[in-house]
């Protein structure tokens, strides 16, 4: 945020919010708006960094506007449910009033813009650096190993059997693309919960992208038989069509999105469902870490690189938040934070050398569980199961102090909880560390 | 695909009950869990201000103001300068008392806050005590200390506290932050106690002993407070001494000494060092106790490890004995 004194323009702070697979972006944005609307109450009122903020007001004038009404409706409904997943990009605008001394020349208003976009699209960042053979090689390196090799063994064999030099069968290409998109969708859901699902727009198209218009798939034979150098394909062959459509996707869908939005962002929040990945097992944990490393890679580029220029033009703060910390007992909530830190240790160390403030934290946008203490002092959690809608009392497992280096960790039977009944827009939703997240993002 | 990786460490969730057997959950209860935090009774005695005292004070004040007004009028009639001087002197004295009262009130509030925070820590240590409200407590501590720039490090240490912290963790963090100050204060108490003991043991005039003890102890309490960057106003100091005296009034020297040495060893020592030196030892141990209490009062976190080394009593006795014998 740049502010020039003696100007009447209201400064705008733009924060990108994204997340990897079911991390809770829409819930977080709904909760953030709710907290800013109730800024004089709850945890934000006690946050000394934000003590100057006196009033928050959600503006409906953004285009396309984040559907706060839908988020509120879902959370305050009876029975309540989590807001629908993000399927396209949108902006939430909140105007804040600031209490300043009478002699201050600083503005008394400030606008916060939260850019919401699917995490799947963020993963397309990797594609910007890759040509088609590199894309095929990378995807093959993932698909040739468990668990992807087991999820879609037939599809992978089929793709490996296609001769890139052979004339393309347009109908078959379309069918394979749809199977590839279905495979990506399966991969990101439980029990696998994998993160590197490319191309991202195959999963969430957005309003303007139609994959069937320019279909492409990774051709694994290209990688298997590659001997280096850019391959030449005959016109209308599998290789030629896929290369052409891949480049169109990369240059006309993925790249403009980042160019348009990332050059104006002041901060970026990346939500991760670390508990979800731990529930899925080590493969999901490894995949998510690799995905995050890819996403944060542009911050380490120098200004001679266009991605480096794009990302480092304004973004000074990046928060990586492990969500759903309320699914754990208090002692383990602290461990979740340290697990997230050790999980991302390499990336944090790398970014520490750059001029980026990176904060790894555990949060809960809306607290779905409450602690029940028995007469003997034992603690358990009470919540409402998301799938069955029934109340459930459970003791989550005690987390280890540190993340095993090989990430061989798995949480069994952790319930997915639904939001608690009785949430009210006029009160800040019960959450964990939303105040700290906002203090980090909004600090002058 | 060969998979040679070791088996995953499985962390199991225990499901206790589902459905109607589970107590209901709603946002209201979560709000209550977050905000319910029983405000403990302050350990300091409540300020006594019964109606009779208030009436007498008001009458006294009115009487003083009338006398003062009469004196000003009388002085003015004699000479304008005398009148002005009386007016200025009266205003100055009145302003001074107001300022003193304000300081006392502030200091009293601070001490109340510190003892209330300590009480909350102690309450949380009880078996099965709820562990909610740690963040609120840390904010209260930060709020209490943030006006003092010398306590910036302590406030900084509190900035990392979040709701997942337990009281034990918060207490440990504070203990760690107080480490350097505790060491300096403990050394000071040891030094002052030995000096006071030796003064008493060597004093030829018993009547002066009270003054000597008061002087050294007041200086020690003052310096302990300074180590913890606490500014105590005169009435607050008096309040502190009152409290210390109240705390030790029912405690015999023997009990204090029992903290550090066995009773048989003590009786042997007293026999060896003689009555005069024995008085010195007793006063020195009193001083240790007063200093120890002052330390406890200045810290927002109750002591988990003895703040003053339990062997300090023994060291004091040894020091007084050796000095009085030499």
Interface residues (C-beta under 8 A of the other chain):
Chain A: X46 X48 X144 X145 X146 X149 X150 X278 X281 X282 X325 X330 X331 X333 X334 X336 X337 X362 X367 X369 X370 X371 X372 X373 X375 X376 X377 X380 X382 X383 X384 X385 X388 X390 X391 X392 X393 X394 X395 X396 X397 X398 X399 X400 X404 X406 X408 X409 X410 X411 X412 X413 X414 X415 X420 X421 X422 X423 X424 X427 X429 X430 X432 X433 X436
Chain B: X1 X3 X5 X6 X7 X8 X9 X10 X11 X12 X13 X14 X15 X16 X17 X18 X19 X20 X21 X22 X23 X24 X25 X26 X27 X28 X29 X30 X31 X33 X34 X127 X128 X130 X131 X132 X136 X139 X142 X146 X162 X163 X164 X165 X166 X169
